[in-house]
């Protein structure tokens, strides 16, 4: 099979006339697309000038999940003790504004934020404001394997 594939590519290369080039189309998928689970939330307390960790993110009790779809919709879910208790569908898109990476629209309101992925696109960091950070992970990913993410409280 490998020989047949190599033969096909070789014939394609030699069949190009002068001035033509052989191009391979690479389809890239936005790393935000997929399912994410909230595992850490930090907020900055200006009174004590320190980042504080939200201690209410026990996945055995509550799971916040976001599912970014290719069609520009994002499903936000909240699970409590294994039962889906809330679900909303929002719209999302990549921002062209150099100050933001992502916008999420719910009804007439649009939220713009900084967002980036780490550890082979397995961790998503979202900064909603200068004082609020959320860290999301792919459901199957063990965050202890990642040393790329900077947590503001460390």
Secondary structure, DSSP 8 states (H G I E B T S, - for coil): -HHHHHHHHHHHHHT--TT-----------TT-EEEEEEEEEEEETTTTEEEE-----TTTEEEEEEE-TTSEEEEEEEETTEEEEEEEEEEEE--STT-SEEEEETTEEEEEEEEEETTTTEEEEEEETTEEEEEE-TT--GGG------TT-
